């Protein structure tokens, strides 16, 4: 996604159809209230046409969204940057544990 993404829902016509996962806004219907889901553009099976499929679908129970069911899409949120290295965190925990050892008592 470009750096100019504004955080607004985008038209489904502009959604990526390369199989990448995106957030989709699903319209309210007789089956339930409006909701947000993670979906991808793919073929549910080799004999079918490509469509929007819930990302957590399994081969025995594929959730397919019709174009009319989807209001818009957004890219998935970016992962948070790693602020601390795992090694430094482990060292801090180790030293904190050594400093807080019990000395002849139950710790209560």
Beta strands, then each sheet from edge to edge (+ up, - down):
strand 1: 22-26
strand 2: 35-43
strand 3: 50-54
strand 4: 64-65
strand 5: 70-75
sheet 1: 4+ 3- 2+ 1- 5+
end
